[in-house]
């Protein structure tokens, strides 16, 4: 395969920074979760690229990606449940207005 | 330019373009649909990297479950924050600057490391990656314990999600 490793790393850095922008700049709590998904995918690209380029016989990279899949699924399930629950009580999904626990 | 490089560049344009649409489009349902395009591009990358199982899991779990969950959540919280009000916070310029700075720093770090220009060696002969992955997930010498822990985490998270989103009739 004739692609340099740096291409994958730069692509995943760019995807991570787009996700970071989404998390920091969006108002809607669901959009913030979308940004987190982009960041998790950037991490996964890095893990798979290092697995392929360093030692494909060691499965650590792929195993870690599978664990990240499971953690992402758990995070989305709990996050969206929280957002829907807050929406029922407060009728808002704007992250700035969800401040019931602010002292 | 070899064909696989051209495929990679097209895939990168697809991923980054759709990711920019995810963070910038006004309608949230469109953002969720653009996220599916991004996830599909990442699945193509996995296929380029010869991780076929992960490409399939990416499509099945990420697109099939997580993206659909997002679409449901968007539809269930629809009334608020319609398309008229701004979708970005007032200080989004600072966020964009921080993102650009982070990208510049990461790109500098990546390109300054020795050995990042290397290309991948051919896959070792007789290595069945799906078989090796499956064996390492159930072997006590390898990753059995993390695998079981993450399954317990997923179960706990799903029970918690049901509990949180449950409406009590009172």
Interface residues (C-beta under 8 A of the other chain):
Chain A: X1 X2 X3 X4 X5 X6 X7 X8 X9 X10 X11 X13 X14 X15 X16 X17 X18 X19 X20 X21 X22 X24 X25 X26 X27 X28 X30 X31 X33 X34 X35 X37 X38 X41 X44 X45 X48 X49 X51 X52 X53 X56 X57 X59 X60 X62 X63 X65 X66 X67 X69 X70 X71 X72 X73 X74 X75 X76 X77 X78 X80 X81 X82 X83 X84 X85 X87 X88 X91 X92 X93 X94 X96
Chain B: X2 X4 X5 X8 X12 X15 X16 X19 X20 X22 X23 X28 X31 X32 X35 X38 X39 X42 X45 X46 X48 X49 X50 X51 X53 X54 X57 X58 X61 X62 X65 X66 X69 X70 X72 X73 X74 X76 X77 X79 X80 X81 X86 X87 X88 X89 X91 X92 X94 X95 X96 X98 X99 X100 X102 X103 X106 X107 X110 X111 X115 X116 X117 X118 X119 X120 X123 X124 X127 X129 X132 X133 X136 X137 X142 X143 X146 X147 X150 X151 X153 X154 X156 X157 X158 X160 X161 X162 X164 X165 X167
